[in-house]
Amino acid sequence: MSVVIRLMRAGAKKRPFYRMVAADSRRQRDGRFLEILGLYNPIVRPFELRVHKDKVEKWLARGAQPSEQAASLLRSLGIPMSTEGSSAPAPKGEKKVAAKKAVRRVPRKPSERKVRARTARAAKKKAPART
C-alpha cells in the first residue's frame, strides 16, 4: 500500500477548508483516509495552518510521499522531507545540474506529394483567369 500525505477538501461551496491527511494513494481525494495530520484554511488572511508535527514525521519515516501542495505547506513549517532511498521524482522547482548540449534542428524536406501540390497551387495562381 502506497501512502500519500495530501489535502482533503471540506467546507461549503466557494469556502474551501482542507484537512491534511495520510491516505492510500488509490483512494479518491475526499475518500477514506488513515489519519488526520492537520488542517489548512486558505480563506483567512494570513492563512491558517495547524499540523501535528510528530504525526507527520512518523508517516514520512514510514515512507509516505507528500503531494506537491502538502510538501509546500510542510516546508513552510520547517518540517524536513526525507527523500533518502525513495524512488519519488524530484520536485518541480529543482533543476538538474547536468548541462544539456544545444542541438540545432535541421528542417525536414517536404514529401514529393506536398511539393507537387504546392507547385500546382502556385501555377493555378499565376494562370490568367478565364471569363
PyMOL commands that set and color helices and strands:
alter all, ss='L'
color gray80, all
select helices_A, chain A and resi 53-61+68-76+112-126
alter helices_A, ss='H'
color red, helices_A
select strands_A, chain A and resi 3-12+15-24+35-41+48-51+65-66
alter strands_A, ss='S'
color yellow, strands_A
deselect
rebuild
show_as cartoon
